[in-house]
Amino acid sequence: MGLLDGKRIVITGVLTDASLAFGVARLAQSEGAEIVLTGAGRGLSLTTRTARKLDGDVDVLELDVTVPAHLDAARDVLAAKWGRVDGVLHAIGFAPQSLLGDDFMAGQWEDVAVALHISTYSYKALADAFVPLMSGGGGFVGLDFDNQVAWPAYNWMGVAKSALQSVNRYLAKTLGPQNIRFNLVAAGPVKTMAAKSIPGFAAFEDIWDVRAPLGWDVTDPEPVAKAVVALLSDWFPATTGEIVHVDGGYHALGA
């Protein structure tokens, strides 16, 4: 019996088979879940192509989280297809290049607004879309990068992730009475398309395995996928508003 037997899970953020979200999708299937993927814009064709590497015929819905009509349409499709949703993975993040790299002060509000809309507000937007299909309760999990400190190169994406952590807490507070849980997984660096878009991200990869007490493999998404699947399962019924670190223990160390 799998951890997610009978569960119906929406998974955002799959672009390639190196995506953290793809690791979650594959493990969720092996643990008994029925899944759908979402994609948007130019990435939709990549998501559709990558979906073929999963078991069976996995539906891919067009879902740009900045387009309210897409959110409504996705809810309608899944209401007809499944009747309910049990879990959602938020694996969505984007920041214009001007917000990443060496110059934090270069960030202008127009670009910051885009980053916050796509990377942060989208978590609440997914709740708007799918909570109506969670009459029996459910769980949301978001992928995070720990932001207790400032990181080189991460800049305004770090700000967006810090805001995501706050949104997670407020969603947990607001929707807990409906038995809907919200948790984040703060992952260590993994070689994904998203990571490659961050200038200087290789510096994280080079040092992480050396400093993490448990070690860290930047090519292995499975530890992150296992944590997400566990949080989407019924094994954490009283956990919400939490940030679970899956980083080899790196976050626990000082200098």
PyMOL commands that set and color helices and strands:
alter all, ss='L'
color gray80, all
select helices_A, chain A and resi 20-30+41-51+68-81+97-99+104-106+109-133+155-178+193-196+202-211+222-232+250-252
alter helices_A, ss='H'
color red, helices_A
select strands_A, chain A and resi 8-11+34-39+60-62+87-90+138-144+180-187+242-246
alter strands_A, ss='S'
color yellow, strands_A
deselect
rebuild
show_as cartoon
